[in-house]
Amino acid sequence: MNMKVSEEGSADPRPLHQRIAADLREEILSGELLPGSTLPSTQQLRERFGVANATIQKALQVLKDEGMLLGRAGANVSVREHRQRTIQPAITIVPAPPGQPYVWLTKVPRPGESGAIELLEVAEVQPPGEVAGALGLPDGGTAVRRSQLLRINGEPAELVTSYYPIELARGTAMMENRKIKGGTPRLLKDMGYPPRKSVDLVSARVPTQEQYRRLELPSDLPVLRTFRVVYSDDERPIEATVMVKASHLYELQYELTGETESA
């Protein structure tokens, strides 16, 4: 697609190099530019976008910092093997088999990759309003907050903050400052509160300072934020979780099966 960009008359207020990076990023993620392929030359990109060489180099550097391109100034620049992965969020509410690791550790990393969980905090808190409402807490009610950073091959992958009603968590491993073997879905099931249903709200957000720092984000790209409420028997809410991922590295896959109407 040939499209020139200009400073004047544009409804897009972003700097030129960011606009160019956005167009090239979309072509990489959509498969128009395939992994391993060589990017058009600087001269070709200059002619396509109608900008100076320095602007093209700044745009390419943005994508290099994001891990999408490989190469150095004066050499061919190629598309890096895709780092973006497709996640099926529903798998993480399924309790792991007895004695087995948390499902995320076995389902999300690709073959040859290693997953790890860093426990950041365990505390009794008055949760944010959206969490208190989802858990049906009374005014001033408290919950146990467990914050974790999930890593793949040592790199930050997802920041997860989960809340559990205090009456459910008190006296259990959820209150302890240690990781739970099999994860909380396994623990909740063993306690008699099997996860039956989850409701996810997915949005794109500007990252907070903590999210930017914890996830080691390369630029001002938005993050994917999933707010999940997990229910057990009798529609009882047993968990509310905020999951945050870098938007350029992940896409979410949901499979919906509907009834087929006969004529």
HUTAFEN-V642301 format. One line per field, one symbol per residue. ss: DSSP state (@ for helix, = for strand, . for the rest). psi: psi as a letter, one per 30 degrees, with the letter a starting at -180 (. if undefined). Layout:
# HUTAFEN-V642301
ss=???
psi=???
This chain:
# HUTAFEN-V642301
ss=...............@@@@@@@@@@@@@@........=...@@@@@@@@...@@@@@@@@@@@@@...==.......==.....===.@@@@@.........@@@@@.......===========...@@@@@@@.......==========..===========@@@@...@@@.......@@@@@@@@......=========...@@@@@@........=========.@@@.==========...===...........
psi=kjjkllekgkfjflleeeeeeeeeeeeeffgejlkflkllleeeeeeefhlleeeeeeeeeefeefgflkllkflkklklkkfklkkjfffffkkllkfllkeefffeklkflkllkjkekklkljlleeeeeefhklkglllkkjkljklkhfkkekkkjkkkkefefkglfffkillkkfleeeeeeffgikkekkkkjklklkkleeeeeefhkfaglllkkkjkkkkalggkkfkkkkkklkfffkkkkkkkklkkkk.
